[in-house]
Each structure stands twice: as C-alpha cells, then as structure tokens.
Amino acid sequence: MTREARAGWWMSGPALAAIVLFFALPAAASLLLSLTDFDIYALADLSNLRFVGLANYARLLGDPLFWRATLNSLWFVVFGVPLTVALSLAAAIFLDAKTLRWKPVWRVALFAPYVTTLVATAVVWRYLLHTRYGLVNAALAQVGIAPIDWLGSPTASLPAILIFVAWKTFGYNMVIFLAALQTVPQELHEAARIDGAGAWTRFRHVTLPAIGPTLLLVSILSIAGFFQLFAEPYVMTQGGPAQSTVTILYFMYEEGFKWWNLGAGSAVAFILFVLILAVTLLQITVSRRWVRG
C-alpha cells in the first residue's frame, strides 16, 4: 500500500466507521430481529424469543393496513417530491436574482419554517386548516369554494398534510439549490443571452445541466424523507381519519411501540430500507443514462 493510499484510508476511516456503526449494523440487526417474534415478553425474558423465519413478512403481506400505509407513503413520494423540489428550486432562483433587494431578509423568511419546531407549526396549521374558522377555507370562500374539512375527511387529509410538509421542508433544499446556482458560470448565461436565448431557454440549457448532480441529490434526499414521513401525520391527524394518513413509518411505530410487536416492526423497517434503496438505485441509473444520452 502506497503512502497516499494509507493517508486516504486514515482520512476516510472515521467516516467509514460511522457508516458501519450507525447504518450497516442497525440494518443487519433489523434484519435479524425481523426473523424472530421479539415482543414485550422477550424483553422481560430472552428465553421467550423464538426464530420464526419469514412469518413476520408473511403476516405483513396479508395485512390490509400495511398495504394502505405503503400506498400512502408512495402517494406522498409521487406527489410530494416533485412539489418540494419545484418549490425549492423556484425559491432558490428567486433568491439568486441579481435584482432582488433585502436578500438576507428573504433567506431568513423562507428558511424559517424548516428550523421552526414541528409541533408549534403543526398547531398553527391546524388552526389555518380549521373547517369553520381557518384562513384557508376563508380564502377559498372568497372564490366561491365551499369549506373543506381538511383534517377530518379521508380524501382531503393527505393533500392537507402534503401541503404542510412541503411548506415545512422546502427551505432545506432551497439552500442546497442556492449554493449550486451560485456556481453556474455567468459567462455561459452571457453567451446564451448574446445568442438570443430567452430566460426559459437559458434555464433549460444552461442552468439545469449545471445543477444536474444537485438536482439528483435533492431528489434522493426528498424521496428518502417522504418515505420516512412520521411526525407530521402523527401530530396533525394521529393517522386518521379512518387510518387514511397512516404512513409506512407510522405503521412501523404502531407495530413496534404501541403493540410491542418488535419483530414485526423490524420487518417493516427492513422493507422500508429495501424500498428506499431500490428507488434510489433506480433513480441513479436513470439519471446516468439521461446524462449520457
């Protein structure tokens, strides 16, 4: 091993150790635990722990609530990721504009929801979405739309939570996009402008290719985040009404810490891990083909 290689291992060693300790080992432990009937009785006495093979997975596949939670999580990913990425990118472009005044104020205002306590913002949004007294329904009434029971209707509760999550989280991705936009060479924009390219053409053929890797990173982070949605439905609706907002992580929480079926909860966690890994690998593969094409 060369001196440079040894130096590389020494520098990357702490990060690799952290990945093994906080990622690989928990994932392996979750897999092993999912093959047992670990529950509250096993917590009291490990002699009650039994190996059950794939029984937990078979029970989950036959549970309608598990499939509903999975579909709800997929719904959040399909609609939430494009919405959040678009909001984040639009806000970053807005902040990157040379003509914008009071940029620090705008940055703080747009980033504030991300760092504000989730419970406090959820309480405020519950009032905003209140059927009779909420400002959202009051605004809709001005254009002739009847009041909507945002958090009490099984059909409206998912969009209501999605709007809240997009508002709460877009600031984090906005900062990443803003950093990427500031690295795009201005010479390319000037050259395109001289060639007669409009704003949309410059965005499509100059900005987007330049921030492509950042777009991929933000998409992966957003997908992982929406798959792991838990706190928002827990605080806003407690999984209701009629279990219409139960996500896969919420389902795992109930299995593991409400019903103390820790083996089944670990099986849900491992399925979620495989699901996120598969979607991420698919996304990277498609992105590489798009870049090569």
C-alpha positions in Angstrom: 0.0 0.0 0.0 1.4 3.4 -1.0 1.8 6.3 1.3 -1.1 8.2 -0.5 -3.4 5.1 -0.1 -2.6 4.9 3.7 -3.3 8.6 4.1 -6.6 8.1 2.2 -7.7 5.3 4.5 -6.7 7.3 7.6 -8.8 10.3 6.4 -11.8 8.2 5.3 -11.6 5.8 8.3 -13.7 7.8 10.7 -16.5 8.3 8.2 -16.5 4.6 7.2 -16.6 3.6 10.9 -19.6 5.9 11.4 -21.4 4.4 8.4 -20.7 0.9 9.7 -21.7 1.7 13.3 -24.8 3.8 12.6 -26.0 2.3 9.2 -24.8 -1.2 8.4 -25.0 -2.6 11.9 -28.6 -1.3 12.6 -29.7 -2.6 9.2 -28.3 -6.0 9.9 -29.8 -6.0 13.4 -33.2 -5.1 12.0 -33.0 -8.0 9.5 -32.1 -10.5 12.2 -34.8 -9.1 14.6 -37.4 -9.3 11.9 -36.9 -13.1 11.7 -37.9 -13.5 15.4 -41.1 -13.0 17.4 -39.4 -10.4 19.6 -42.1 -8.8 21.7 -42.7 -7.4 25.2 -42.4 -10.9 26.7 -39.0 -11.4 25.1 -38.0 -8.0 26.6 -38.7 -9.4 30.0 -37.1 -12.8 29.4 -35.0 -13.6 26.3 -35.8 -17.3 26.7 -39.2 -16.3 25.2 -37.5 -15.2 22.0 -38.2 -17.6 19.1 -37.0 -17.8 15.5 -40.0 -17.5 13.2 -38.3 -17.2 9.8 -40.3 -15.2 7.3 -43.6 -15.4 9.3 -43.5 -11.6 10.1 -43.2 -10.8 6.4 -46.0 -13.2 5.5 -48.3 -11.6 8.1 -47.5 -8.1 6.9 -48.2 -9.0 3.3 -51.6 -10.2 4.4 -52.4 -7.1 6.5 -54.6 -4.5 4.6 -53.4 -1.7 6.8 -49.7 -2.4 5.8 -50.7 -2.1 2.1 -52.7 1.1 2.8 -49.7 2.6 4.7 -47.4 1.6 1.8 -49.7 3.2 -0.8 -50.0 6.3 1.3 -46.2 6.6 1.5 -45.9 6.1 -2.3 -48.6 8.8 -2.7 -46.5 11.2 -0.7 -43.4 10.3 -2.7 -45.1 10.6 -6.1 -46.8 14.0 -5.4 -44.5 15.4 -2.6 -41.1 15.0 -4.2 -41.9 17.0 -7.4 -43.8 19.6 -5.4 -41.0 20.1 -2.9 -38.2 20.1 -5.5 -40.1 22.6 -7.6 -40.8 24.9 -4.7 -37.2 24.7 -3.5 -35.8 25.4 -6.9 -38.2 28.3 -7.5 -37.3 29.8 -4.2 -33.6 29.4 -4.9 -33.9 31.1 -8.3 -35.9 33.9 -6.6 -33.1 34.4 -4.1 -30.3 34.2 -6.7 -31.8 37.0 -8.8 -29.5 40.0 -9.1 -32.3 42.5 -8.9 -33.7 41.1 -5.6 -33.3 43.5 -2.7 -33.1 42.6 1.0 -31.8 39.1 0.3 -30.8 38.3 3.9 -34.4 39.0 5.0 -35.9 36.8 2.3 -33.4 34.0 3.1 -34.4 34.0 6.7 -38.1 34.2 5.9 -38.0 31.3 3.5 -35.7 29.1 5.6 -37.5 29.8 8.9 -40.2 27.1 8.5 -37.5 24.4 8.3 -35.9 25.3 11.6 -39.2 26.1 13.5 -40.4 23.4 15.9 -42.7 20.9 14.1 -45.2 20.7 16.9 -45.6 24.5 17.0 -46.1 24.9 13.3 -48.5 21.9 13.2 -50.7 23.6 15.8 -50.7 26.8 13.7 -51.6 24.8 10.6 -54.4 23.0 12.4 -55.9 26.4 13.0 -55.3 27.6 9.4 -57.0 24.4 8.1 -59.9 24.6 10.6 -63.2 23.9 8.8 -65.1 26.8 10.2 -62.5 29.4 11.4 -59.5 28.6 9.3 -57.9 31.2 7.0 -57.5 28.6 4.2 -61.3 28.0 3.9 -61.9 31.7 4.4 -59.7 32.4 1.3 -61.4 29.6 -0.7 -64.8 31.1 0.2 -63.8 34.4 -1.5 -63.7 32.5 -4.8 -66.9 30.6 -4.2 -65.5 27.2 -3.0 -67.3 25.5 -0.1 -65.5 24.9 3.2 -63.3 21.7 3.2 -62.9 19.5 6.2 -59.1 19.3 5.6 -58.1 17.1 8.5 -61.5 15.3 9.1 -62.0 14.0 5.6 -60.2 10.8 4.4 -59.9 12.4 0.9 -58.6 15.8 2.0 -56.3 14.8 4.8 -53.5 13.5 2.6 -53.3 16.7 0.5 -53.5 18.8 3.7 -50.5 17.0 5.2 -48.6 17.2 1.9 -49.1 21.0 1.8 -47.8 21.3 5.3 -44.8 19.0 4.7 -43.9 20.9 1.5 -44.1 24.2 3.3 -42.1 22.9 6.3 -39.2 21.3 4.3 -38.6 23.2 1.1 -36.2 25.6 2.8 -33.5 22.9 3.3 -33.4 22.0 -0.3 -33.6 25.7 -1.2 -30.3 26.3 0.5 -28.7 23.4 -1.5 -30.1 24.7 -4.8 -28.9 28.2 -4.0 -25.4 27.1 -3.4 -25.5 25.2 -6.7 -26.9 28.1 -8.6 -24.1 30.4 -7.4 -21.5 28.0 -9.0 -23.0 28.2 -12.5 -20.6 30.3 -14.6 -22.1 33.6 -15.6 -20.1 33.5 -18.8 -22.4 30.8 -20.1 -25.5 32.9 -19.3 -23.9 35.9 -21.1 -23.0 33.8 -24.1 -26.5 32.3 -24.3 -28.0 35.8 -23.9 -25.9 37.2 -26.7 -27.1 34.3 -28.9 -30.6 35.4 -28.3 -31.7 32.8 -25.8 -34.6 33.8 -23.6 -34.9 33.2 -19.8 -36.6 29.8 -20.2 -34.0 28.6 -22.8 -31.1 29.7 -20.6 -32.7 27.9 -17.6 -33.3 24.7 -19.6 -29.9 24.5 -21.5 -27.6 26.3 -19.1 -28.8 26.2 -15.5 -30.4 22.7 -15.4 -27.4 20.8 -16.8 -25.1 22.7 -14.5 -27.1 21.8 -11.4 -28.0 18.3 -12.6 -26.0 16.5 -9.8 -27.5 18.7 -7.2 -31.0 18.0 -8.6 -30.3 14.3 -8.3 -29.0 14.7 -4.7 -32.1 16.8 -3.6 -34.4 14.2 -5.3 -32.8 11.3 -3.4 -33.0 13.2 -0.1 -36.6 14.1 -0.7 -37.6 10.6 -1.6 -35.9 9.2 1.5 -37.6 11.9 3.6 -41.1 11.3 2.2 -40.8 7.6 2.6 -39.9 8.2 6.3 -42.8 10.6 6.9 -44.0 10.1 10.5 -44.1 13.2 12.7 -46.4 15.3 10.5 -49.3 12.7 10.3 -48.7 11.8 14.0 -49.1 15.4 15.1 -51.7 16.6 12.6 -54.1 13.6 12.4 -52.8 10.7 14.6 -53.0 8.6 11.4 -56.7 9.4 10.9 -59.4 9.9 9.9 -60.2 6.2 9.4 -56.4 5.5 9.2 -56.3 7.4 5.9 -53.0 9.1 6.7 -51.1 6.2 8.2 -47.7 6.0 6.5 -45.3 3.0 6.5 -43.2 4.5 9.2 -46.3 5.3 11.3 -47.4 1.7 10.8 -43.9 0.6 12.0 -44.2 2.8 15.1 -47.6 1.3 16.0 -46.3 -2.3 15.5 -43.1 -1.8 17.5 -44.1 0.7 20.2 -47.8 0.6 20.5 -48.5 -3.2 20.2 -44.9 -4.2 21.1 -44.5 -6.5 18.1 -40.9 -5.5 17.8 -40.1 -8.4 15.4 -42.9 -7.3 13.0 -41.8 -3.7 13.4 -38.3 -4.6 12.4 -39.7 -6.4 9.4 -41.5 -3.2 8.4 -38.3 -1.2 8.9 -36.3 -3.6 6.7 -38.9 -3.5 3.9 -38.8 0.3 4.1 -35.0 0.1 3.8 -35.2 -2.1 0.8 -37.8 0.1 -0.8 -35.8 3.3 -0.4 -32.6 1.5 -1.6 -34.4 0.2 -4.7 -35.9 3.6 -5.6 -32.6 5.3 -5.1 -30.6 2.9 -7.3 -33.3 3.1 -10.0 -33.1 6.9 -9.8 -29.3 6.9 -10.1 -29.4 4.5 -13.0 -32.0 6.6 -14.9 -30.1 9.8 -14.2 -26.8 8.3 -15.5 -28.5 7.2 -18.7 -30.1 10.7 -19.1 -26.7 12.4 -18.6 -25.0 10.0 -21.2 -27.9 10.5 -23.6 
